[in-house]
Amino acid sequence: MDFRTEMQKLEKIVNDMKDENIDINEALKLYDDGIKSYEFCKKVLEEAEQKIEVLNEKGETECPDKNTTDLKQ
């Protein structure tokens, strides 16, 4: 799982759920999948926010190496 992929899944789920003809069972499955993607993205963003706060507390102004794989899970 990675953040970008999960965000794309969320966007597709939202669009699919806008369909007025969607079957209730499919809507429930999409909702469940959406919650899982949301929780993953929320966790990644919270971890990134914590890292930024630590860097700000240390007075570091440079961005971490963008090749770092910490945010890819």
Backbone as XML, in Angstrom:
<?xml version="1.0"?>
<chain id="A" units="angstrom">
  <residue number="1" name="MET">
    <atom name="N" x="0.838" y="-1.184" z="0.000"/>
    <atom name="CA" x="0.000" y="0.000" z="0.000"/>
    <atom name="C" x="0.881" y="1.245" z="0.000"/>
  </residue>
  <residue number="2" name="ASP">
    <atom name="N" x="0.479" y="2.233" z="-0.770"/>
    <atom name="CA" x="1.145" y="3.517" z="-0.679"/>
    <atom name="C" x="0.089" y="4.620" z="-0.746"/>
  </residue>
  <residue number="3" name="PHE">
    <atom name="N" x="0.460" y="5.768" z="-0.258"/>
    <atom name="CA" x="-0.470" y="6.886" z="-0.092"/>
    <atom name="C" x="-1.157" y="7.253" z="-1.405"/>
  </residue>
  <residue number="4" name="ARG">
    <atom name="N" x="-0.386" y="7.422" z="-2.441"/>
    <atom name="CA" x="-0.947" y="7.850" z="-3.726"/>
    <atom name="C" x="-1.984" y="6.855" z="-4.247"/>
  </residue>
  <residue number="5" name="THR">
    <atom name="N" x="-1.668" y="5.583" z="-4.177"/>
    <atom name="CA" x="-2.598" y="4.552" z="-4.650"/>
    <atom name="C" x="-3.886" y="4.567" z="-3.840"/>
  </residue>
  <residue number="6" name="GLU">
    <atom name="N" x="-3.766" y="4.695" z="-2.531"/>
    <atom name="CA" x="-4.950" y="4.705" z="-1.674"/>
    <atom name="C" x="-5.808" y="5.947" z="-1.912"/>
  </residue>
  <residue number="7" name="MET">
    <atom name="N" x="-5.180" y="7.083" z="-2.174"/>
    <atom name="CA" x="-5.948" y="8.292" z="-2.495"/>
    <atom name="C" x="-6.693" y="8.123" z="-3.814"/>
  </residue>
  <residue number="8" name="GLN">
    <atom name="N" x="-6.054" y="7.501" z="-4.774"/>
    <atom name="CA" x="-6.717" y="7.242" z="-6.056"/>
    <atom name="C" x="-7.905" y="6.303" z="-5.870"/>
  </residue>
  <residue number="9" name="LYS">
    <atom name="N" x="-7.733" y="5.286" z="-5.015"/>
    <atom name="CA" x="-8.843" y="4.382" z="-4.712"/>
    <atom name="C" x="-10.002" y="5.146" z="-4.102"/>
  </residue>
  <residue number="10" name="LEU">
    <atom name="N" x="-9.700" y="6.037" z="-3.159"/>
    <atom name="CA" x="-10.749" y="6.833" z="-2.516"/>
    <atom name="C" x="-11.507" y="7.681" z="-3.531"/>
  </residue>
  <residue number="11" name="GLU">
    <atom name="N" x="-10.793" y="8.309" z="-4.439"/>
    <atom name="CA" x="-11.445" y="9.126" z="-5.457"/>
    <atom name="C" x="-12.372" y="8.282" z="-6.322"/>
  </residue>
  <residue number="12" name="LYS">
    <atom name="N" x="-11.917" y="7.092" z="-6.693"/>
    <atom name="CA" x="-12.748" y="6.200" z="-7.515"/>
    <atom name="C" x="-13.972" y="5.737" z="-6.730"/>
  </residue>
  <residue number="13" name="ILE">
    <atom name="N" x="-13.789" y="5.406" z="-5.469"/>
    <atom name="CA" x="-14.897" y="4.959" z="-4.627"/>
    <atom name="C" x="-15.961" y="6.058" z="-4.530"/>
  </residue>
  <residue number="14" name="VAL">
    <atom name="N" x="-15.516" y="7.290" z="-4.299"/>
    <atom name="CA" x="-16.465" y="8.406" z="-4.199"/>
    <atom name="C" x="-17.258" y="8.545" z="-5.493"/>
  </residue>
  <residue number="15" name="ASN">
    <atom name="N" x="-16.563" y="8.492" z="-6.615"/>
    <atom name="CA" x="-17.247" y="8.608" z="-7.903"/>
    <atom name="C" x="-18.197" y="7.444" z="-8.145"/>
  </residue>
  <residue number="16" name="ASP">
    <atom name="N" x="-17.775" y="6.241" z="-7.807"/>
    <atom name="CA" x="-18.636" y="5.064" z="-7.996"/>
    <atom name="C" x="-19.881" y="5.141" z="-7.122"/>
  </residue>
  <residue number="17" name="MET">
    <atom name="N" x="-19.728" y="5.668" z="-5.917"/>
    <atom name="CA" x="-20.864" y="5.729" z="-4.999"/>
    <atom name="C" x="-21.862" y="6.822" z="-5.378"/>
  </residue>
  <residue number="18" name="LYS">
    <atom name="N" x="-21.471" y="7.741" z="-6.227"/>
    <atom name="CA" x="-22.384" y="8.781" z="-6.706"/>
    <atom name="C" x="-23.410" y="8.226" z="-7.690"/>
  </residue>
  <residue number="19" name="ASP">
    <atom name="N" x="-23.143" y="7.047" z="-8.223"/>
    <atom name="CA" x="-24.054" y="6.414" z="-9.177"/>
    <atom name="C" x="-25.364" y="6.050" z="-8.473"/>
  </residue>
  <residue number="20" name="GLU">
    <atom name="N" x="-26.446" y="6.636" z="-8.935"/>
    <atom name="CA" x="-27.751" y="6.399" z="-8.316"/>
    <atom name="C" x="-28.235" y="4.965" z="-8.493"/>
  </residue>
  <residue number="21" name="ASN">
    <atom name="N" x="-27.691" y="4.254" z="-9.443"/>
    <atom name="CA" x="-28.138" y="2.886" z="-9.735"/>
    <atom name="C" x="-27.280" y="1.824" z="-9.055"/>
  </residue>
  <residue number="22" name="ILE">
    <atom name="N" x="-26.416" y="2.245" z="-8.152"/>
    <atom name="CA" x="-25.510" y="1.296" z="-7.512"/>
    <atom name="C" x="-26.305" y="0.346" z="-6.604"/>
  </residue>
  <residue number="23" name="ASP">
    <atom name="N" x="-25.951" y="-0.907" z="-6.654"/>
    <atom name="CA" x="-26.563" y="-1.932" z="-5.807"/>
    <atom name="C" x="-26.139" y="-1.705" z="-4.362"/>
  </residue>
  <residue number="24" name="ILE">
    <atom name="N" x="-27.049" y="-1.929" z="-3.429"/>
    <atom name="CA" x="-26.765" y="-1.684" z="-2.015"/>
    <atom name="C" x="-25.573" y="-2.504" z="-1.519"/>
  </residue>
  <residue number="25" name="ASN">
    <atom name="N" x="-25.473" y="-3.736" z="-1.977"/>
    <atom name="CA" x="-24.346" y="-4.582" z="-1.551"/>
    <atom name="C" x="-23.020" y="-4.037" z="-2.078"/>
  </residue>
  <residue number="26" name="GLU">
    <atom name="N" x="-23.037" y="-3.553" z="-3.297"/>
    <atom name="CA" x="-21.825" y="-2.965" z="-3.872"/>
    <atom name="C" x="-21.480" y="-1.678" z="-3.128"/>
  </residue>
  <residue number="27" name="ALA">
    <atom name="N" x="-22.479" y="-0.881" z="-2.798"/>
    <atom name="CA" x="-22.250" y="0.352" z="-2.053"/>
    <atom name="C" x="-21.633" y="0.056" z="-0.688"/>
  </residue>
  <residue number="28" name="LEU">
    <atom name="N" x="-22.111" y="-0.972" z="-0.017"/>
    <atom name="CA" x="-21.554" y="-1.342" z="1.289"/>
    <atom name="C" x="-20.108" y="-1.804" z="1.166"/>
  </residue>
  <residue number="29" name="LYS">
    <atom name="N" x="-19.815" y="-2.568" z="0.114"/>
    <atom name="CA" x="-18.436" y="-3.023" z="-0.107"/>
    <atom name="C" x="-17.525" y="-1.828" z="-0.391"/>
  </residue>
  <residue number="30" name="LEU">
    <atom name="N" x="-17.999" y="-0.921" z="-1.237"/>
    <atom name="CA" x="-17.205" y="0.271" z="-1.536"/>
    <atom name="C" x="-16.977" y="1.107" z="-0.274"/>
  </residue>
  <residue number="31" name="TYR">
    <atom name="N" x="-18.009" y="1.225" z="0.543"/>
    <atom name="CA" x="-17.888" y="1.980" z="1.787"/>
    <atom name="C" x="-16.820" y="1.362" z="2.687"/>
  </residue>
  <residue number="32" name="ASP">
    <atom name="N" x="-16.867" y="0.054" z="2.821"/>
    <atom name="CA" x="-15.886" y="-0.651" z="3.645"/>
    <atom name="C" x="-14.472" y="-0.443" z="3.099"/>
  </residue>
  <residue number="33" name="ASP">
    <atom name="N" x="-14.316" y="-0.588" z="1.795"/>
    <atom name="CA" x="-13.011" y="-0.367" z="1.166"/>
    <atom name="C" x="-12.550" y="1.078" z="1.355"/>
  </residue>
  <residue number="34" name="GLY">
    <atom name="N" x="-13.494" y="2.009" z="1.270"/>
    <atom name="CA" x="-13.171" y="3.416" z="1.433"/>
    <atom name="C" x="-12.679" y="3.727" z="2.839"/>
  </residue>
  <residue number="35" name="ILE">
    <atom name="N" x="-13.314" y="3.119" z="3.830"/>
    <atom name="CA" x="-12.891" y="3.326" z="5.216"/>
    <atom name="C" x="-11.460" y="2.823" z="5.411"/>
  </residue>
  <residue number="36" name="LYS">
    <atom name="N" x="-11.138" y="1.678" z="4.827"/>
    <atom name="CA" x="-9.782" y="1.131" z="4.956"/>
    <atom name="C" x="-8.750" y="2.057" z="4.307"/>
  </residue>
  <residue number="37" name="SER">
    <atom name="N" x="-9.075" y="2.556" z="3.117"/>
    <atom name="CA" x="-8.154" y="3.473" z="2.435"/>
    <atom name="C" x="-8.019" y="4.780" z="3.216"/>
  </residue>
  <residue number="38" name="TYR">
    <atom name="N" x="-9.132" y="5.277" z="3.721"/>
    <atom name="CA" x="-9.115" y="6.504" z="4.516"/>
    <atom name="C" x="-8.231" y="6.351" z="5.750"/>
  </residue>
  <residue number="39" name="GLU">
    <atom name="N" x="-8.397" y="5.261" z="6.470"/>
    <atom name="CA" x="-7.608" y="5.033" z="7.690"/>
    <atom name="C" x="-6.123" y="4.961" z="7.373"/>
  </residue>
  <residue number="40" name="PHE">
    <atom name="N" x="-5.784" y="4.304" z="6.280"/>
    <atom name="CA" x="-4.379" y="4.219" z="5.879"/>
    <atom name="C" x="-3.819" y="5.613" z="5.586"/>
  </residue>
  <residue number="41" name="CYS">
    <atom name="N" x="-4.546" y="6.384" z="4.774"/>
    <atom name="CA" x="-4.082" y="7.728" z="4.407"/>
    <atom name="C" x="-3.989" y="8.627" z="5.633"/>
  </residue>
  <residue number="42" name="LYS">
    <atom name="N" x="-4.953" y="8.523" z="6.507"/>
    <atom name="CA" x="-4.943" y="9.321" z="7.730"/>
    <atom name="C" x="-3.698" y="9.017" z="8.558"/>
  </residue>
  <residue number="43" name="LYS">
    <atom name="N" x="-3.364" y="7.742" z="8.669"/>
    <atom name="CA" x="-2.186" y="7.335" z="9.437"/>
    <atom name="C" x="-0.905" y="7.899" z="8.811"/>
  </residue>
  <residue number="44" name="VAL">
    <atom name="N" x="-0.796" y="7.809" z="7.502"/>
    <atom name="CA" x="0.393" y="8.318" z="6.813"/>
    <atom name="C" x="0.517" y="9.827" z="7.028"/>
  </residue>
  <residue number="45" name="LEU">
    <atom name="N" x="-0.592" y="10.549" z="6.915"/>
    <atom name="CA" x="-0.558" y="11.999" z="7.099"/>
    <atom name="C" x="-0.221" y="12.378" z="8.534"/>
  </residue>
  <residue number="46" name="GLU">
    <atom name="N" x="-0.755" y="11.648" z="9.488"/>
    <atom name="CA" x="-0.443" y="11.928" z="10.897"/>
    <atom name="C" x="1.037" y="11.699" z="11.187"/>
  </residue>
  <residue number="47" name="GLU">
    <atom name="N" x="1.601" y="10.628" z="10.622"/>
    <atom name="CA" x="3.024" y="10.357" z="10.816"/>
    <atom name="C" x="3.875" y="11.449" z="10.180"/>
  </residue>
  <residue number="48" name="ALA">
    <atom name="N" x="3.469" y="11.916" z="9.008"/>
    <atom name="CA" x="4.208" y="12.987" z="8.342"/>
    <atom name="C" x="4.127" y="14.268" z="9.160"/>
  </residue>
  <residue number="49" name="GLU">
    <atom name="N" x="2.956" y="14.553" z="9.693"/>
    <atom name="CA" x="2.787" y="15.745" z="10.522"/>
    <atom name="C" x="3.690" y="15.693" z="11.759"/>
  </residue>
  <residue number="50" name="GLN">
    <atom name="N" x="3.770" y="14.517" z="12.378"/>
    <atom name="CA" x="4.635" y="14.367" z="13.547"/>
    <atom name="C" x="6.099" y="14.593" z="13.186"/>
  </residue>
  <residue number="51" name="LYS">
    <atom name="N" x="6.528" y="14.071" z="12.044"/>
    <atom name="CA" x="7.911" y="14.261" z="11.608"/>
    <atom name="C" x="8.202" y="15.735" z="11.359"/>
  </residue>
  <residue number="52" name="ILE">
    <atom name="N" x="7.238" y="16.444" z="10.770"/>
    <atom name="CA" x="7.413" y="17.872" z="10.510"/>
    <atom name="C" x="7.514" y="18.635" z="11.824"/>
  </residue>
  <residue number="53" name="GLU">
    <atom name="N" x="6.679" y="18.279" z="12.786"/>
    <atom name="CA" x="6.726" y="18.942" z="14.088"/>
    <atom name="C" x="8.072" y="18.726" z="14.769"/>
  </residue>
  <residue number="54" name="VAL">
    <atom name="N" x="8.602" y="17.516" z="14.682"/>
    <atom name="CA" x="9.911" y="17.226" z="15.277"/>
    <atom name="C" x="10.990" y="18.053" z="14.590"/>
  </residue>
  <residue number="55" name="LEU">
    <atom name="N" x="10.940" y="18.122" z="13.274"/>
    <atom name="CA" x="11.933" y="18.911" z="12.541"/>
    <atom name="C" x="11.834" y="20.383" z="12.914"/>
  </residue>
  <residue number="56" name="ASN">
    <atom name="N" x="10.605" y="20.881" z="13.037"/>
    <atom name="CA" x="10.430" y="22.286" z="13.410"/>
    <atom name="C" x="10.941" y="22.561" z="14.819"/>
  </residue>
  <residue number="57" name="GLU">
    <atom name="N" x="10.751" y="21.628" z="15.711"/>
    <atom name="CA" x="11.233" y="21.782" z="17.087"/>
    <atom name="C" x="12.757" y="21.803" z="17.140"/>
  </residue>
  <residue number="58" name="LYS">
    <atom name="N" x="13.364" y="21.039" z="16.262"/>
    <atom name="CA" x="14.828" y="20.987" z="16.219"/>
    <atom name="C" x="15.403" y="22.174" z="15.469"/>
  </residue>
  <residue number="59" name="GLY">
    <atom name="N" x="14.537" y="22.929" z="14.819"/>
    <atom name="CA" x="14.997" y="24.084" z="14.063"/>
    <atom name="C" x="15.551" y="23.726" z="12.706"/>
  </residue>
  <residue number="60" name="GLU">
    <atom name="N" x="15.293" y="22.532" z="12.263"/>
    <atom name="CA" x="15.764" y="22.111" z="10.951"/>
    <atom name="C" x="14.802" y="22.644" z="9.907"/>
  </residue>
  <residue number="61" name="THR">
    <atom name="N" x="15.344" y="23.283" z="8.885"/>
    <atom name="CA" x="14.495" y="23.874" z="7.862"/>
    <atom name="C" x="14.573" y="23.139" z="6.537"/>
  </residue>
  <residue number="62" name="GLU">
    <atom name="N" x="15.556" y="22.277" z="6.387"/>
    <atom name="CA" x="15.673" y="21.547" z="5.135"/>
    <atom name="C" x="14.683" y="20.407" z="5.099"/>
  </residue>
  <residue number="63" name="CYS">
    <atom name="N" x="14.154" y="20.151" z="3.906"/>
    <atom name="CA" x="13.232" y="19.036" z="3.724"/>
    <atom name="C" x="14.019" y="17.734" z="3.755"/>
  </residue>
  <residue number="64" name="PRO">
    <atom name="N" x="13.414" y="16.673" z="4.300"/>
    <atom name="CA" x="14.089" y="15.379" z="4.252"/>
    <atom name="C" x="14.275" y="14.944" z="2.809"/>
  </residue>
  <residue number="65" name="ASP">
    <atom name="N" x="15.209" y="14.066" z="2.586"/>
    <atom name="CA" x="15.481" y="13.528" z="1.258"/>
    <atom name="C" x="14.191" y="12.994" z="0.664"/>
  </residue>
  <residue number="66" name="LYS">
    <atom name="N" x="13.798" y="13.497" z="-0.511"/>
    <atom name="CA" x="12.535" y="13.068" z="-1.105"/>
    <atom name="C" x="12.588" y="11.628" z="-1.609"/>
  </residue>
  <residue number="67" name="ASN">
    <atom name="N" x="13.744" y="11.026" z="-1.603"/>
    <atom name="CA" x="13.847" y="9.618" z="-1.984"/>
    <atom name="C" x="13.620" y="8.700" z="-0.787"/>
  </residue>
  <residue number="68" name="THR">
    <atom name="N" x="13.381" y="9.282" z="0.383"/>
    <atom name="CA" x="13.137" y="8.489" z="1.588"/>
    <atom name="C" x="11.877" y="7.674" z="1.397"/>
  </residue>
  <residue number="69" name="THR">
    <atom name="N" x="11.916" y="6.436" z="1.836"/>
    <atom name="CA" x="10.767" y="5.558" z="1.652"/>
    <atom name="C" x="9.938" y="5.435" z="2.913"/>
  </residue>
  <residue number="70" name="ASP">
    <atom name="N" x="10.182" y="6.284" z="3.913"/>
    <atom name="CA" x="9.430" y="6.199" z="5.170"/>
    <atom name="C" x="7.931" y="6.316" z="4.953"/>
  </residue>
  <residue number="71" name="LEU">
    <atom name="N" x="7.490" y="7.155" z="4.043"/>
    <atom name="CA" x="6.072" y="7.350" z="3.850"/>
    <atom name="C" x="5.445" y="6.305" z="2.929"/>
  </residue>
  <residue number="72" name="LYS">
    <atom name="N" x="6.265" y="5.516" z="2.277"/>
    <atom name="CA" x="5.734" y="4.448" z="1.437"/>
    <atom name="C" x="5.585" y="3.207" z="2.291"/>
  </residue>
  <residue number="73" name="GLN">
    <atom name="N" x="4.383" y="2.674" z="2.309"/>
    <atom name="CA" x="4.146" y="1.483" z="3.123"/>
    <atom name="C" x="3.436" y="0.438" z="2.316"/>
  </residue>
</chain>
